[in-house]
Amino acid sequence: EQWADLERHRLRALYLGAVGRAVRTRLEAGKAREALTVARTARDLAPSQQSAWRLILECHLAAGDSVGARIEAERFT
C-alpha cells in the first residue's frame, strides 16, 4: 500500500507538470481560454495545490478577465 501511495504521488506530480507545460504552451500561443480549460483539470485533480490555482489565475489574467481571476482567488483562499 505504501508503494501504491508513492506511485500515485509520483504520477500526480508528472501529470501536473505536463498540464503546466500544456497551459504555458497555449498561453504563449495566445490561447488563454483553451489554456484555462486545461488548467482546470489540474485544479480539479489537486485542489489543494497552490500551483494548480496559480495556473487558473494566470489564464484568467492572460484572457483579460480580472473578475474571473478575483473570483478564483477568493475560491482558493
PDB file of N, CA, C and O in Angstrom:
ATOM      1  N   GLU A   1       0.820  -1.187   0.000  1.00  0.00           N
ATOM      2  CA  GLU A   1       0.000   0.000   0.000  1.00  0.00           C
ATOM      3  C   GLU A   1       0.873   1.263   0.000  1.00  0.00           C
ATOM      4  O   GLU A   1       0.536   2.255  -0.646  1.00  0.00           O
ATOM      5  N   GLN A   2       1.970   1.217   0.713  1.00  0.00           N
ATOM      6  CA  GLN A   2       2.872   2.368   0.741  1.00  0.00           C
ATOM      7  C   GLN A   2       3.439   2.627  -0.648  1.00  0.00           C
ATOM      8  O   GLN A   2       3.549   3.778  -1.071  1.00  0.00           O
ATOM      9  N   TRP A   3       3.801   1.558  -1.362  1.00  0.00           N
ATOM     10  CA  TRP A   3       4.326   1.711  -2.717  1.00  0.00           C
ATOM     11  C   TRP A   3       3.268   2.358  -3.614  1.00  0.00           C
ATOM     12  O   TRP A   3       3.578   3.248  -4.406  1.00  0.00           O
ATOM     13  N   ALA A   4       2.024   1.906  -3.483  1.00  0.00           N
ATOM     14  CA  ALA A   4       0.950   2.462  -4.317  1.00  0.00           C
ATOM     15  C   ALA A   4       0.745   3.951  -4.022  1.00  0.00           C
ATOM     16  O   ALA A   4       0.515   4.737  -4.942  1.00  0.00           O
ATOM     17  N   ASP A   5       0.825   4.335  -2.767  1.00  0.00           N
ATOM     18  CA  ASP A   5       0.698   5.754  -2.417  1.00  0.00           C
ATOM     19  C   ASP A   5       1.822   6.577  -3.037  1.00  0.00           C
ATOM     20  O   ASP A   5       1.590   7.657  -3.580  1.00  0.00           O
ATOM     21  N   LEU A   6       3.033   6.056  -2.950  1.00  0.00           N
ATOM     22  CA  LEU A   6       4.175   6.760  -3.550  1.00  0.00           C
ATOM     23  C   LEU A   6       4.023   6.868  -5.061  1.00  0.00           C
ATOM     24  O   LEU A   6       4.328   7.905  -5.652  1.00  0.00           O
ATOM     25  N   GLU A   7       3.555   5.801  -5.677  1.00  0.00           N
ATOM     26  CA  GLU A   7       3.374   5.793  -7.134  1.00  0.00           C
ATOM     27  C   GLU A   7       2.277   6.774  -7.550  1.00  0.00           C
ATOM     28  O   GLU A   7       2.427   7.481  -8.547  1.00  0.00           O
ATOM     29  N   ARG A   8       1.192   6.824  -6.805  1.00  0.00           N
ATOM     30  CA  ARG A   8       0.127   7.789  -7.101  1.00  0.00           C
ATOM     31  C   ARG A   8       0.654   9.209  -6.992  1.00  0.00           C
ATOM     32  O   ARG A   8       0.355  10.059  -7.831  1.00  0.00           O
ATOM     33  N   HIS A   9       1.434   9.459  -5.960  1.00  0.00           N
ATOM     34  CA  HIS A   9       2.009  10.789  -5.769  1.00  0.00           C
ATOM     35  C   HIS A   9       2.946  11.145  -6.930  1.00  0.00           C
ATOM     36  O   HIS A   9       2.906  12.264  -7.441  1.00  0.00           O
ATOM     37  N   ARG A  10       3.773  10.208  -7.335  1.00  0.00           N
ATOM     38  CA  ARG A  10       4.712  10.431  -8.439  1.00  0.00           C
ATOM     39  C   ARG A  10       3.957  10.710  -9.742  1.00  0.00           C
ATOM     40  O   ARG A  10       4.287  11.643 -10.474  1.00  0.00           O
ATOM     41  N   LEU A  11       2.945   9.891 -10.019  1.00  0.00           N
ATOM     42  CA  LEU A  11       2.184  10.059 -11.262  1.00  0.00           C
ATOM     43  C   LEU A  11       1.390  11.369 -11.256  1.00  0.00           C
ATOM     44  O   LEU A  11       1.271  12.027 -12.290  1.00  0.00           O
ATOM     45  N   ARG A  12       0.848  11.746 -10.099  1.00  0.00           N
ATOM     46  CA  ARG A  12       0.129  13.016 -10.000  1.00  0.00           C
ATOM     47  C   ARG A  12       1.084  14.179 -10.280  1.00  0.00           C
ATOM     48  O   ARG A  12       0.730  15.127 -10.981  1.00  0.00           O
ATOM     49  N   ALA A  13       2.293  14.098  -9.727  1.00  0.00           N
ATOM     50  CA  ALA A  13       3.280  15.166  -9.950  1.00  0.00           C
ATOM     51  C   ALA A  13       3.663  15.248 -11.424  1.00  0.00           C
ATOM     52  O   ALA A  13       3.800  16.346 -11.965  1.00  0.00           O
ATOM     53  N   LEU A  14       3.838  14.108 -12.076  1.00  0.00           N
ATOM     54  CA  LEU A  14       4.153  14.097 -13.505  1.00  0.00           C
ATOM     55  C   LEU A  14       3.013  14.711 -14.316  1.00  0.00           C
ATOM     56  O   LEU A  14       3.243  15.501 -15.231  1.00  0.00           O
ATOM     57  N   TYR A  15       1.795  14.341 -13.971  1.00  0.00           N
ATOM     58  CA  TYR A  15       0.632  14.867 -14.674  1.00  0.00           C
ATOM     59  C   TYR A  15       0.523  16.380 -14.502  1.00  0.00           C
ATOM     60  O   TYR A  15       0.298  17.108 -15.469  1.00  0.00           O
ATOM     61  N   LEU A  16       0.683  16.844 -13.270  1.00  0.00           N
ATOM     62  CA  LEU A  16       0.588  18.283 -13.023  1.00  0.00           C
ATOM     63  C   LEU A  16       1.685  19.045 -13.765  1.00  0.00           C
ATOM     64  O   LEU A  16       1.451  20.154 -14.248  1.00  0.00           O
ATOM     65  N   GLY A  17       2.871  18.461 -13.857  1.00  0.00           N
ATOM     66  CA  GLY A  17       3.940  19.091 -14.630  1.00  0.00           C
ATOM     67  C   GLY A  17       3.590  19.175 -16.111  1.00  0.00           C
ATOM     68  O   GLY A  17       3.833  20.193 -16.759  1.00  0.00           O
ATOM     69  N   ALA A  18       3.017  18.098 -16.638  1.00  0.00           N
ATOM     70  CA  ALA A  18       2.614  18.087 -18.046  1.00  0.00           C
ATOM     71  C   ALA A  18       1.500  19.097 -18.307  1.00  0.00           C
ATOM     72  O   ALA A  18       1.505  19.783 -19.329  1.00  0.00           O
ATOM     73  N   VAL A  19       0.561  19.184 -17.395  1.00  0.00           N
ATOM     74  CA  VAL A  19      -0.518  20.161 -17.546  1.00  0.00           C
ATOM     75  C   VAL A  19       0.050  21.575 -17.519  1.00  0.00           C
ATOM     76  O   VAL A  19      -0.352  22.427 -18.312  1.00  0.00           O
ATOM     77  N   GLY A  20       0.975  21.820 -16.614  1.00  0.00           N
ATOM     78  CA  GLY A  20       1.601  23.140 -16.541  1.00  0.00           C
ATOM     79  C   GLY A  20       2.281  23.521 -17.841  1.00  0.00           C
ATOM     80  O   GLY A  20       2.165  24.657 -18.300  1.00  0.00           O
ATOM     81  N   ARG A  21       2.991  22.570 -18.436  1.00  0.00           N
ATOM     82  CA  ARG A  21       3.644  22.839 -19.722  1.00  0.00           C
ATOM     83  C   ARG A  21       2.618  23.075 -20.825  1.00  0.00           C
ATOM     84  O   ARG A  21       2.801  23.952 -21.670  1.00  0.00           O
ATOM     85  N   ALA A  22       1.544  22.295 -20.817  1.00  0.00           N
ATOM     86  CA  ALA A  22       0.497  22.460 -21.832  1.00  0.00           C
ATOM     87  C   ALA A  22      -0.174  23.832 -21.697  1.00  0.00           C
ATOM     88  O   ALA A  22      -0.478  24.483 -22.697  1.00  0.00           O
ATOM     89  N   VAL A  23      -0.398  24.255 -20.474  1.00  0.00           N
ATOM     90  CA  VAL A  23      -1.003  25.578 -20.242  1.00  0.00           C
ATOM     91  C   VAL A  23      -0.066  26.666 -20.741  1.00  0.00           C
ATOM     92  O   VAL A  23      -0.501  27.580 -21.441  1.00  0.00           O
ATOM     93  N   ARG A  24       1.199  26.585 -20.396  1.00  0.00           N
ATOM     94  CA  ARG A  24       2.173  27.606 -20.813  1.00  0.00           C
ATOM     95  C   ARG A  24       2.271  27.675 -22.348  1.00  0.00           C
ATOM     96  O   ARG A  24       2.361  28.761 -22.920  1.00  0.00           O
ATOM     97  N   THR A  25       2.254  26.525 -22.996  1.00  0.00           N
ATOM     98  CA  THR A  25       2.322  26.492 -24.458  1.00  0.00           C
ATOM     99  C   THR A  25       1.120  27.211 -25.062  1.00  0.00           C
ATOM    100  O   THR A  25       1.261  27.987 -26.007  1.00  0.00           O
ATOM    101  N   ARG A  26      -0.054  26.950 -24.516  1.00  0.00           N
ATOM    102  CA  ARG A  26      -1.260  27.594 -25.027  1.00  0.00           C
ATOM    103  C   ARG A  26      -1.257  29.094 -24.743  1.00  0.00           C
ATOM    104  O   ARG A  26      -1.674  29.889 -25.585  1.00  0.00           O
ATOM    105  N   LEU A  27      -0.787  29.479 -23.558  1.00  0.00           N
ATOM    106  CA  LEU A  27      -0.715  30.904 -23.253  1.00  0.00           C
ATOM    107  C   LEU A  27       0.254  31.614 -24.188  1.00  0.00           C
ATOM    108  O   LEU A  27      -0.034  32.718 -24.650  1.00  0.00           O
ATOM    109  N   GLU A  28       1.393  31.002 -24.473  1.00  0.00           N
ATOM    110  CA  GLU A  28       2.367  31.601 -25.397  1.00  0.00           C
ATOM    111  C   GLU A  28       1.790  31.735 -26.797  1.00  0.00           C
ATOM    112  O   GLU A  28       2.174  32.635 -27.544  1.00  0.00           O
ATOM    113  N   ALA A  29       0.869  30.845 -27.158  1.00  0.00           N
ATOM    114  CA  ALA A  29       0.236  30.900 -28.476  1.00  0.00           C
ATOM    115  C   ALA A  29      -0.968  31.841 -28.491  1.00  0.00           C
ATOM    116  O   ALA A  29      -1.638  31.980 -29.515  1.00  0.00           O
ATOM    117  N   GLY A  30      -1.243  32.489 -27.350  1.00  0.00           N
ATOM    118  CA  GLY A  30      -2.372  33.413 -27.291  1.00  0.00           C
ATOM    119  C   GLY A  30      -3.718  32.739 -27.135  1.00  0.00           C
ATOM    120  O   GLY A  30      -4.749  33.332 -27.450  1.00  0.00           O
ATOM    121  N   LYS A  31      -3.723  31.505 -26.652  1.00  0.00           N
ATOM    122  CA  LYS A  31      -4.962  30.743 -26.496  1.00  0.00           C
ATOM    123  C   LYS A  31      -5.311  30.629 -25.015  1.00  0.00           C
ATOM    124  O   LYS A  31      -5.294  29.539 -24.443  1.00  0.00           O
ATOM    125  N   ALA A  32      -5.623  31.756 -24.412  1.00  0.00           N
ATOM    126  CA  ALA A  32      -5.856  31.794 -22.969  1.00  0.00           C
ATOM    127  C   ALA A  32      -7.076  30.981 -22.553  1.00  0.00           C
ATOM    128  O   ALA A  32      -7.027  30.288 -21.537  1.00  0.00           O
ATOM    129  N   ARG A  33      -8.145  31.045 -23.295  1.00  0.00           N
ATOM    130  CA  ARG A  33      -9.358  30.290 -22.933  1.00  0.00           C
ATOM    131  C   ARG A  33      -9.108  28.789 -23.003  1.00  0.00           C
ATOM    132  O   ARG A  33      -9.553  28.038 -22.135  1.00  0.00           O
ATOM    133  N   GLU A  34      -8.406  28.360 -24.022  1.00  0.00           N
ATOM    134  CA  GLU A  34      -8.056  26.950 -24.147  1.00  0.00           C
ATOM    135  C   GLU A  34      -7.123  26.539 -22.997  1.00  0.00           C
ATOM    136  O   GLU A  34      -7.254  25.451 -22.436  1.00  0.00           O
ATOM    137  N   ALA A  35      -6.195  27.415 -22.661  1.00  0.00           N
ATOM    138  CA  ALA A  35      -5.278  27.140 -21.543  1.00  0.00           C
ATOM    139  C   ALA A  35      -6.054  27.021 -20.240  1.00  0.00           C
ATOM    140  O   ALA A  35      -5.718  26.191 -19.396  1.00  0.00           O
ATOM    141  N   LEU A  36      -7.075  27.829 -20.068  1.00  0.00           N
ATOM    142  CA  LEU A  36      -7.890  27.786 -18.857  1.00  0.00           C
ATOM    143  C   LEU A  36      -8.589  26.437 -18.722  1.00  0.00           C
ATOM    144  O   LEU A  36      -8.661  25.877 -17.628  1.00  0.00           O
ATOM    145  N   THR A  37      -9.095  25.926 -19.816  1.00  0.00           N
ATOM    146  CA  THR A  37      -9.748  24.614 -19.782  1.00  0.00           C
ATOM    147  C   THR A  37      -8.766  23.542 -19.311  1.00  0.00           C
ATOM    148  O   THR A  37      -9.117  22.682 -18.502  1.00  0.00           O
ATOM    149  N   VAL A  38      -7.553  23.598 -19.814  1.00  0.00           N
ATOM    150  CA  VAL A  38      -6.528  22.628 -19.415  1.00  0.00           C
ATOM    151  C   VAL A  38      -6.144  22.842 -17.951  1.00  0.00           C
ATOM    152  O   VAL A  38      -5.988  21.875 -17.205  1.00  0.00           O
ATOM    153  N   ALA A  39      -5.991  24.094 -17.539  1.00  0.00           N
ATOM    154  CA  ALA A  39      -5.600  24.399 -16.162  1.00  0.00           C
ATOM    155  C   ALA A  39      -6.633  23.899 -15.167  1.00  0.00           C
ATOM    156  O   ALA A  39      -6.283  23.479 -14.064  1.00  0.00           O
ATOM    157  N   ARG A  40      -7.879  23.941 -15.542  1.00  0.00           N
ATOM    158  CA  ARG A  40      -8.928  23.460 -14.642  1.00  0.00           C
ATOM    159  C   ARG A  40      -8.781  21.975 -14.342  1.00  0.00           C
ATOM    160  O   ARG A  40      -9.162  21.523 -13.262  1.00  0.00           O
ATOM    161  N   THR A  41      -8.236  21.213 -15.281  1.00  0.00           N
ATOM    162  CA  THR A  41      -8.027  19.783 -14.996  1.00  0.00           C
ATOM    163  C   THR A  41      -7.020  19.597 -13.870  1.00  0.00           C
ATOM    164  O   THR A  41      -7.166  18.693 -13.047  1.00  0.00           O
ATOM    165  N   ALA A  42      -6.006  20.443 -13.830  1.00  0.00           N
ATOM    166  CA  ALA A  42      -5.012  20.359 -12.752  1.00  0.00           C
ATOM    167  C   ALA A  42      -5.646  20.738 -11.423  1.00  0.00           C
ATOM    168  O   ALA A  42      -5.435  20.065 -10.414  1.00  0.00           O
ATOM    169  N   ARG A  43      -6.413  21.805 -11.422  1.00  0.00           N
ATOM    170  CA  ARG A  43      -7.069  22.236 -10.190  1.00  0.00           C
ATOM    171  C   ARG A  43      -8.051  21.186  -9.677  1.00  0.00           C
ATOM    172  O   ARG A  43      -8.150  20.946  -8.473  1.00  0.00           O
ATOM    173  N   ASP A  44      -8.776  20.564 -10.609  1.00  0.00           N
ATOM    174  CA  ASP A  44      -9.750  19.551 -10.201  1.00  0.00           C
ATOM    175  C   ASP A  44      -9.067  18.305  -9.642  1.00  0.00           C
ATOM    176  O   ASP A  44      -9.598  17.650  -8.745  1.00  0.00           O
ATOM    177  N   LEU A  45      -7.894  17.984 -10.172  1.00  0.00           N
ATOM    178  CA  LEU A  45      -7.151  16.823  -9.679  1.00  0.00           C
ATOM    179  C   LEU A  45      -6.510  17.105  -8.329  1.00  0.00           C
ATOM    180  O   LEU A  45      -6.474  16.237  -7.457  1.00  0.00           O
ATOM    181  N   ALA A  46      -6.010  18.310  -8.161  1.00  0.00           N
ATOM    182  CA  ALA A  46      -5.272  18.652  -6.941  1.00  0.00           C
ATOM    183  C   ALA A  46      -5.735  20.000  -6.401  1.00  0.00           C
ATOM    184  O   ALA A  46      -5.006  20.988  -6.492  1.00  0.00           O
ATOM    185  N   PRO A  47      -6.944  20.048  -5.840  1.00  0.00           N
ATOM    186  CA  PRO A  47      -7.493  21.334  -5.404  1.00  0.00           C
ATOM    187  C   PRO A  47      -6.720  22.007  -4.273  1.00  0.00           C
ATOM    188  O   PRO A  47      -6.923  23.194  -4.015  1.00  0.00           O
ATOM    189  N   SER A  48      -5.855  21.287  -3.607  1.00  0.00           N
ATOM    190  CA  SER A  48      -5.074  21.901  -2.532  1.00  0.00           C
ATOM    191  C   SER A  48      -3.702  22.389  -3.007  1.00  0.00           C
ATOM    192  O   SER A  48      -2.943  22.962  -2.225  1.00  0.00           O
ATOM    193  N   GLN A  49      -3.383  22.166  -4.277  1.00  0.00           N
ATOM    194  CA  GLN A  49      -2.090  22.570  -4.829  1.00  0.00           C
ATOM    195  C   GLN A  49      -2.137  24.034  -5.262  1.00  0.00           C
ATOM    196  O   GLN A  49      -2.923  24.409  -6.132  1.00  0.00           O
ATOM    197  N   GLN A  50      -1.297  24.846  -4.653  1.00  0.00           N
ATOM    198  CA  GLN A  50      -1.238  26.267  -4.996  1.00  0.00           C
ATOM    199  C   GLN A  50      -0.843  26.455  -6.459  1.00  0.00           C
ATOM    200  O   GLN A  50      -1.336  27.372  -7.116  1.00  0.00           O
ATOM    201  N   SER A  51       0.031  25.606  -6.970  1.00  0.00           N
ATOM    202  CA  SER A  51       0.488  25.750  -8.356  1.00  0.00           C
ATOM    203  C   SER A  51      -0.659  25.563  -9.349  1.00  0.00           C
ATOM    204  O   SER A  51      -0.687  26.215 -10.393  1.00  0.00           O
ATOM    205  N   ALA A  52      -1.594  24.686  -9.032  1.00  0.00           N
ATOM    206  CA  ALA A  52      -2.739  24.474  -9.923  1.00  0.00           C
ATOM    207  C   ALA A  52      -3.626  25.720  -9.956  1.00  0.00           C
ATOM    208  O   ALA A  52      -4.116  26.108 -11.017  1.00  0.00           O
ATOM    209  N   TRP A  53      -3.828  26.337  -8.811  1.00  0.00           N
ATOM    210  CA  TRP A  53      -4.626  27.561  -8.749  1.00  0.00           C
ATOM    211  C   TRP A  53      -3.903  28.704  -9.440  1.00  0.00           C
ATOM    212  O   TRP A  53      -4.536  29.554 -10.066  1.00  0.00           O
ATOM    213  N   ARG A  54      -2.575  28.730  -9.330  1.00  0.00           N
ATOM    214  CA  ARG A  54      -1.808  29.791  -9.983  1.00  0.00           C
ATOM    215  C   ARG A  54      -2.013  29.736 -11.492  1.00  0.00           C
ATOM    216  O   ARG A  54      -2.125  30.773 -12.147  1.00  0.00           O
ATOM    217  N   LEU A  55      -2.062  28.532 -12.038  1.00  0.00           N
ATOM    218  CA  LEU A  55      -2.302  28.387 -13.479  1.00  0.00           C
ATOM    219  C   LEU A  55      -3.655  28.983 -13.864  1.00  0.00           C
ATOM    220  O   LEU A  55      -3.776  29.675 -14.875  1.00  0.00           O
ATOM    221  N   ILE A  56      -4.658  28.709 -13.054  1.00  0.00           N
ATOM    222  CA  ILE A  56      -6.000  29.249 -13.306  1.00  0.00           C
ATOM    223  C   ILE A  56      -5.952  30.776 -13.333  1.00  0.00           C
ATOM    224  O   ILE A  56      -6.493  31.407 -14.241  1.00  0.00           O
ATOM    225  N   LEU A  57      -5.303  31.355 -12.338  1.00  0.00           N
ATOM    226  CA  LEU A  57      -5.229  32.813 -12.251  1.00  0.00           C
ATOM    227  C   LEU A  57      -4.474  33.398 -13.437  1.00  0.00           C
ATOM    228  O   LEU A  57      -4.892  34.408 -14.003  1.00  0.00           O
ATOM    229  N   GLU A  58      -3.370  32.774 -13.814  1.00  0.00           N
ATOM    230  CA  GLU A  58      -2.598  33.260 -14.967  1.00  0.00           C
ATOM    231  C   GLU A  58      -3.433  33.229 -16.235  1.00  0.00           C
ATOM    232  O   GLU A  58      -3.360  34.149 -17.049  1.00  0.00           O
ATOM    233  N   CYS A  59      -4.215  32.190 -16.408  1.00  0.00           N
ATOM    234  CA  CYS A  59      -5.054  32.088 -17.608  1.00  0.00           C
ATOM    235  C   CYS A  59      -6.111  33.183 -17.640  1.00  0.00           C
ATOM    236  O   CYS A  59      -6.335  33.808 -18.677  1.00  0.00           O
ATOM    237  N   HIS A  60      -6.757  33.412 -16.506  1.00  0.00           N
ATOM    238  CA  HIS A  60      -7.760  34.481 -16.455  1.00  0.00           C
ATOM    239  C   HIS A  60      -7.128  35.835 -16.762  1.00  0.00           C
ATOM    240  O   HIS A  60      -7.680  36.628 -17.525  1.00  0.00           O
ATOM    241  N   LEU A  61      -5.981  36.088 -16.170  1.00  0.00           N
ATOM    242  CA  LEU A  61      -5.322  37.377 -16.401  1.00  0.00           C
ATOM    243  C   LEU A  61      -4.868  37.512 -17.851  1.00  0.00           C
ATOM    244  O   LEU A  61      -4.978  38.590 -18.435  1.00  0.00           O
ATOM    245  N   ALA A  62      -4.359  36.424 -18.441  1.00  0.00           N
ATOM    246  CA  ALA A  62      -3.940  36.462 -19.842  1.00  0.00           C
ATOM    247  C   ALA A  62      -5.130  36.725 -20.767  1.00  0.00           C
ATOM    248  O   ALA A  62      -4.982  37.326 -21.831  1.00  0.00           O
ATOM    249  N   ALA A  63      -6.305  36.266 -20.347  1.00  0.00           N
ATOM    250  CA  ALA A  63      -7.515  36.489 -21.143  1.00  0.00           C
ATOM    251  C   ALA A  63      -8.125  37.859 -20.879  1.00  0.00           C
ATOM    252  O   ALA A  63      -9.123  38.226 -21.500  1.00  0.00           O
ATOM    253  N   GLY A  64      -7.528  38.618 -19.959  1.00  0.00           N
ATOM    254  CA  GLY A  64      -8.064  39.931 -19.634  1.00  0.00           C
ATOM    255  C   GLY A  64      -9.286  39.856 -18.727  1.00  0.00           C
ATOM    256  O   GLY A  64     -10.079  40.796 -18.664  1.00  0.00           O
ATOM    257  N   ASP A  65      -9.432  38.747 -18.034  1.00  0.00           N
ATOM    258  CA  ASP A  65     -10.594  38.517 -17.182  1.00  0.00           C
ATOM    259  C   ASP A  65     -10.208  38.684 -15.718  1.00  0.00           C
ATOM    260  O   ASP A  65     -10.026  37.701 -15.000  1.00  0.00           O
ATOM    261  N   SER A  66     -10.084  39.933 -15.282  1.00  0.00           N
ATOM    262  CA  SER A  66      -9.685  40.190 -13.894  1.00  0.00           C
ATOM    263  C   SER A  66     -10.770  39.787 -12.903  1.00  0.00           C
ATOM    264  O   SER A  66     -10.469  39.408 -11.771  1.00  0.00           O
ATOM    265  N   VAL A  67     -12.027  39.866 -13.322  1.00  0.00           N
ATOM    266  CA  VAL A  67     -13.126  39.453 -12.444  1.00  0.00           C
ATOM    267  C   VAL A  67     -13.051  37.946 -12.200  1.00  0.00           C
ATOM    268  O   VAL A  67     -13.181  37.486 -11.065  1.00  0.00           O
ATOM    269  N   GLY A  68     -12.842  37.191 -13.262  1.00  0.00           N
ATOM    270  CA  GLY A  68     -12.704  35.742 -13.122  1.00  0.00           C
ATOM    271  C   GLY A  68     -11.513  35.376 -12.251  1.00  0.00           C
ATOM    272  O   GLY A  68     -11.589  34.451 -11.442  1.00  0.00           O
ATOM    273  N   ALA A  69     -10.414  36.100 -12.416  1.00  0.00           N
ATOM    274  CA  ALA A  69      -9.227  35.851 -11.593  1.00  0.00           C
ATOM    275  C   ALA A  69      -9.526  36.132 -10.129  1.00  0.00           C
ATOM    276  O   ALA A  69      -9.116  35.376  -9.248  1.00  0.00           O
ATOM    277  N   ARG A  70     -10.226  37.199  -9.879  1.00  0.00           N
ATOM    278  CA  ARG A  70     -10.568  37.556  -8.486  1.00  0.00           C
ATOM    279  C   ARG A  70     -11.484  36.499  -7.867  1.00  0.00           C
ATOM    280  O   ARG A  70     -11.300  36.119  -6.711  1.00  0.00           O
ATOM    281  N   ILE A  71     -12.453  36.033  -8.620  1.00  0.00           N
ATOM    282  CA  ILE A  71     -13.372  35.003  -8.120  1.00  0.00           C
ATOM    283  C   ILE A  71     -12.595  33.727  -7.789  1.00  0.00           C
ATOM    284  O   ILE A  71     -12.796  33.126  -6.734  1.00  0.00           O
ATOM    285  N   GLU A  72     -11.712  33.323  -8.692  1.00  0.00           N
ATOM    286  CA  GLU A  72     -10.921  32.104  -8.455  1.00  0.00           C
ATOM    287  C   GLU A  72      -9.982  32.287  -7.267  1.00  0.00           C
ATOM    288  O   GLU A  72      -9.778  31.352  -6.492  1.00  0.00           O
ATOM    289  N   ALA A  73      -9.413  33.468  -7.116  1.00  0.00           N
ATOM    290  CA  ALA A  73      -8.512  33.728  -5.984  1.00  0.00           C
ATOM    291  C   ALA A  73      -9.282  33.625  -4.671  1.00  0.00           C
ATOM    292  O   ALA A  73      -8.770  33.095  -3.685  1.00  0.00           O
ATOM    293  N   GLU A  74     -10.493  34.124  -4.662  1.00  0.00           N
ATOM    294  CA  GLU A  74     -11.325  34.027  -3.462  1.00  0.00           C
ATOM    295  C   GLU A  74     -11.708  32.584  -3.179  1.00  0.00           C
ATOM    296  O   GLU A  74     -11.760  32.170  -2.021  1.00  0.00           O
ATOM    297  N   ARG A  75     -11.975  31.824  -4.218  1.00  0.00           N
ATOM    298  CA  ARG A  75     -12.292  30.404  -4.037  1.00  0.00           C
ATOM    299  C   ARG A  75     -11.102  29.664  -3.439  1.00  0.00           C
ATOM    300  O   ARG A  75     -11.277  28.783  -2.597  1.00  0.00           O
ATOM    301  N   PHE A  76      -9.899  30.017  -3.866  1.00  0.00           N
ATOM    302  CA  PHE A  76      -8.701  29.353  -3.356  1.00  0.00           C
ATOM    303  C   PHE A  76      -8.491  29.664  -1.874  1.00  0.00           C
ATOM    304  O   PHE A  76      -8.173  28.777  -1.083  1.00  0.00           O
ATOM    305  N   THR A  77      -8.673  30.928  -1.512  1.00  0.00           N
ATOM    306  CA  THR A  77      -8.443  31.291  -0.114  1.00  0.00           C
ATOM    307  C   THR A  77      -9.582  30.807   0.730  1.00  0.00           C
ATOM    308  O   THR A  77      -9.581  31.012   1.944  1.00  0.00           O
TER     309      THR A  77
END
